[in-house]
Amino acid sequence: MSTRVTNEMVTGSTLASLNKAQLALQRSERQLSSGKSINEPSDDPVGAGQAIALQSTLDGLVGYERNVHDGIAWLNSADGALTGLNQLTSRARELILQASNGIDSQADLNNIAAEIEQIAESVKQTADTQYAGQYIFSGTATATAPYQQGASDAYAGNGGSIIRLAGPSAGVAVNVALNNVLGEGKAAGDGKLLDTLRTIAEHLREGTPAAQKALSGEDLEALKANIDALSGLEAQVGAATDQMKMSITRIEDLTLTTTEQLSHVQDTNFTQVAMEYSNQQAAYQAALRAGASIVQQSLLEFLH
């Protein structure tokens, strides 16, 4: 049984070919104008899925980079505060050594005691350092000042950790437990910095031989231990800062690699697409001329 090719079939096939050629031409035009090889999922379903996944990875890296920069700023604030505390404790040590010479009058010792008390208040004020409106030494109670000025040396924060994510499972603690070094003063009798400073002030005001001996002995040793503890916190902050800086380098490398991968998936190869566009344009024009000839012949045959 033979199949008869009708004019309608020829015309339909011609129009279908023209539409196909026009769609290919339009797709190449979009790729050239947008610079993207995938402008809608139907252009390349597999490539579109890869592009979405890669873009999601890039968005995540941007968030991690923001976290790391915030963490570094937080740590820089902590480092500055610890440097200030070291200066205060160094001054307290100088005063103790001065008072231990045994030649100062009681009035001089009282003045030194007053300065030591002022150093204790400055220590608490430094401990109340904030970053972006948050108290950096209060644990997770960042809205609460860790210490109040005045006679009470009670710690008002908690022992929680502030974590900044530098990756899916890479969290870095940016806060340090300064209260473990400062303590809670004379009332606690914990031997920490505030307790040491309050005790030193008392011994200075007593002015007895036993108090004088304590200044040059146990008080000086206690202050040295407090200074060493502060140095330990500085080392902890420095290590965390180095870790954050290494994370920045890793994130930048991943961002560059992922961006290149995304570019390979979705960016237009202008040389290749331009050649395709030129060929498609020529083919489309030729198809138009051929189609016009076929349609004219079909019309003449119909009239005859």
C-alpha positions, 0 to 999 in steps of 0.5 A: 500500500503506497502512501500519498504525500499531500500538499498539506503534509508538505506544507506542515513539514515545511512549517515545522522545520521553519519553526525548529530553525527559528527556535534554535536561532532565538536560543542562540540569540539569547545566549549571545545577549545574556552571556549565559548558555542556560537561560531556562531549565529546558535549555539544558536540564542537567546543566541547570541542575548543576548550576543551581547546586553550584550557585547554592554552594557559592551563596553558602560560602558568602555566608561563611565568609561573612561569619569569619570576618565578623569573628575576626572583628570580635576577636580583635576587640577581645585582643585589644581588651586583653592588651589593656588588661595586661597594661593595667596589671603591669602597672599594679605590679610596678606599684607593688614593687614600689610599695615593697621597698619599705621606705614609703610613708603610710600616706604614700601607701594609702595613695597607692592603695587608692590607685590599685582600687582604681585599677580594679575598677578599670579592669572591670570597665575593660571587661565590659568591652562591646563589639557591635553592641554585644558584651564580648566577655559575658558568654552568651549573655551578650546583652548583659555587662559582665561586671558592674562598677563599684564594690561588688565584683560579681560576674553577671555573665555565663559560661556559654560559647559564641561560635562563628561557623567557617564551614558546614562543620567548622565552628570557631569559638570567638569568646574567651572566659575572662571571668576565669581570670578576673574572678568575683573579687574579695567576697569570693576569695578565689585568688583571681585578679580582682580578689588579688587587687582588693587584697593588695589594697587592704594590705597597703592600707594596713601598713603592718609588717605582716602586710608589708611582707605579704605585698612582696611575697604572696601578693606579688606571686598571686598577681604574677599568676593572674598575669600569666593567666591573662597571657594564656587568654591572649594566646587563645585569642591569637590561635582563634584569630589564626584559625579564622584567617586560615578559614578565609583563605580556604573560603576564597579558594573554594569560591574561586573554584566553584565560580570557575565550575559555574562559569563552565556550566552556564557561561556562553562560549561566544566563539562557538555560539557565534558560529552556530548563530551564523550557520543557523541564520543562513539555514533559516534564510535558506529554509524560508526561501525553500518554503516559499517556493514549495508553498507557491507551487502548491497554491498553483497546483490547487488553482489548476 
